[in-house]
Each structure stands twice: as structure tokens, then as C-alpha cells.
């Protein structure tokens, strides 16, 4: 197997799909030089290539949600498939050669390199489109750094963010690989969060209130920034961003819970979503969130099944009241290997829109952040949680506590990767381990350390 470079040196004008179910080879086979990017259309093509990579299973097409779900699997999800690398993540016994870690890291830095190129060439973009393109590139980069910090580094909440190693921060494109220059060390967790927040804050000043379907807008950036602030335990600013999104009036909770998923385009609730297609690596022989969370057998006639390797833990449904629609939004079936189980209907169909951040989350964020900070933005915290509960037919609460928000996020945002972030933010045990246990983050891929001795491995993997 060829070496996976620590930093992708691929900046292509088209989206290149690596072969599925293999370790990712990211080699300088399609490198470009600055003089090859000549027009506004060239730069925008690079931006569209970045959006395409967000669809990839090494990003929001799967791993940014499934990996956190498996790391915080207790009471939520189990793995019944034959792919040992996913079982390693579930069991918190991850090898440094785990190809999921390699794919996630490699695709993320490919994305960062692409948007760094966009930003480097931003003056080529037509003046009418320049601010929007710049804002979208910064939105993508800030989002990726936030995801990487959570998956590969200790949580911000442990009080050691200023010294704990995060991930390398790369802010310039790689047009040619320098064996000395292009080997950065890991920045601290605090530095990575600061960079993510800065990118998103600047994106907010550049992005329009609305954009074409599947592209980031002003409120996409505010929603992700609210996540960054929540995980920094900066609840006042998290509430402000969430409140801005809610008060904009540009979005609305879908009439029923099921209408928020399996759509052909963004729903009224989607603040940012990726648009899956037949080119996005879905199918029973490939990877993807629908591939793993959709049963192979048990779906209605004519509906194509997935592998069904990721199943709901039976106890998860006990978290819901009997009449709560979310309790019923599941399907029983079998995995591709014949294992019976229950599956979330959120990811039942291939080639549909995958929500990355929804308005329901903003209500829960504003309510909890107000409660924890003593703030009063928008409405009382109990009203925010009831907005989410009422949509699904859950009983209306008269009062609300912090635990109520933790549990409601588990119900509303299950199988969307949120549990991992919430437990670590609040310093709660995760599957019997302390929230800051080194086994609850992924190892830096060994292939990266082999070619970059400046990279420090996470302590649990030394």
C-alpha cells in the first residue's frame, strides 16, 4: 500500500473519488500549479470540488457522524458488520493503522488544501461573486478544523486546551511539496478552536442570507459557530448565534419529524446539508452513512437496502415516551450478513440530502446555553425544548433542567454524531470511560507520522 501523505497535495479542478473500502492513497498525481488557475470559473470549480468532498464518506457522507456515534456508542448504536476497523472504534481499541482514521484525516486535509487554494486565488473571482466564494471557503475550512479537533484531540472542556495537542493548522495551499516546509507540528486544541471560530466569524461577514441549495449561507456559518462556542463552553455566544438563526425567520421546523430526512433537497429545517447523488459512494459494496445504517433486508418492496452494519441498541428506544413519533421512526430488518436488528429511518434512502445541522438543534442549543449561562435570549429554555418535543408528540414540560437538554439531544439528534460531543463537553462519562480518556479520540494515522516526524501521536496510542 502506498504511503498516505500527512497533508494532501491534491488540488484538482474536479472531484476525484478514491476506490472504496481501501486505504486512501493521496499522492501528488494531479497536482496543479498556480498558473493553471486562470479564471473565476476555475476557482469556483475548485470550490465545487470541496463541496463534493464534503459528500464523501471521509466527511459528512459518513465518518463525521458515524465515527463519533461509534466512539459514544453506549445505549445508542452497535456494529454487527465484518469491517474490523469500525469494530475497533466501537470497542475503543483502535490501531494506528486503522484505515478509517486515515481516510478521515486524508480527506479532511485534501478539503483544507482545496479551499486554501480558493482563498489564495480569490482575487481572480468575479467581483460580484467574490465575497460569497470567500465566505464559503472559510465556512468549509472552519467546519473541518472543528471536526478534526473533536475527533483527533482531547476535548476543549478538560481545561488543558492551551497545551493539549490538536491538529496541524495549514492556511496556505500546497502547489509543490516541500519535504521540509510542509511538515507542520500539531497546534494546540485552543489554537485549532480559535482558527475554526475565526474562519466562521469571517465567513459570516461574507456570506449572503440565502444561497443555492447545498451551498453555505450566513446562517450555516452561525449554526456551526454555535457548535464551536458550545464545545468551548462559551454558552453566552453559543446562544447568540443560535438565536440569530432562529430569529431570522428563514427556517422552520418541519411539520413532522420524518420530513426532516430523506429529502431530494434541503428541507425548511436544514441550515446546512450535503446533497448525495449516485456519485457519492453509496451502495452495499461501498461506504456511506446510508450504506451502514440502512438494513439490507426488511425495507418495503422496491426500496434498495444498504449493508445494515450499524444497528440501534435495543435500550435506546426506551428513552422515548410511548407516543413520541421518534420512537417509531425505525425499521426492523437484517444486516447483509443476516443479523436481525433495528435501524434509524433517518438514513434509510440512498442519494438523498443528509442534514449536517438542523434548526431543531438551534432550539436545543439556545435553550441549554441560556439555562447554563443565565441568559434570556429569545424565550425561556423550557419553551425551546418544548418546541422540539411538541413536533414529535412528546409531552410538554413545565420546567427544564440541564439533564433534560442532554436527554433531549440524545432523542432528537441520535445517529447524527451529537452524543459524543455533548458528553465530552459536559465532562460526562462515555461508555464507562472518563470523558477525557485518550481512547475516546482517534489516533493520528501512523502513515502520517512515518513521513512527518514533527507529528506527535496521541498518548493512548504510544
Secondary structure, 3 states (H helix, E strand, C coil): CCCCCCCCCCCCCCCCCCCCCCCCCCCHHHCCCHHHCCCHHHHHHHHHHHHHHHHCCCCCCCHHHHHHHHHCCCCCEEECCCCHHHHHHHHCCCCCCCHHHHHHHHHHHHHHHHHHHHHHCHHHCCHHHHHHHHHHHHHHHHHHHHHHHHHHCCCHHHCCCCCCECCCCCCCCCCCCCCCCCCCCCCEHHHHHHHHHHHHHHHHHHCCCCCCCCCCCHHHHHHHHHHHHHHCCCHHHHHHHHHHHHHCCCCCCCCCHHHHCCCCCCCCCEEEEEECCCCCCCCCCCCCHHHHHCCCECCCCCCCCCCCCEEECHHHHHHCCCCCHHHHCEEEEECCCCCEEEEEHHHCCCCCEEEEEEHHHHHHHHHHHHHHHCCCCCCCHHHHHHHHHHHCCCCCCCCCCHHHHHHHHHHHCCCCCHHHHHHHHCCCCECCECCCCHHHCCCCCHHHHHHCCCCCCCHHHC
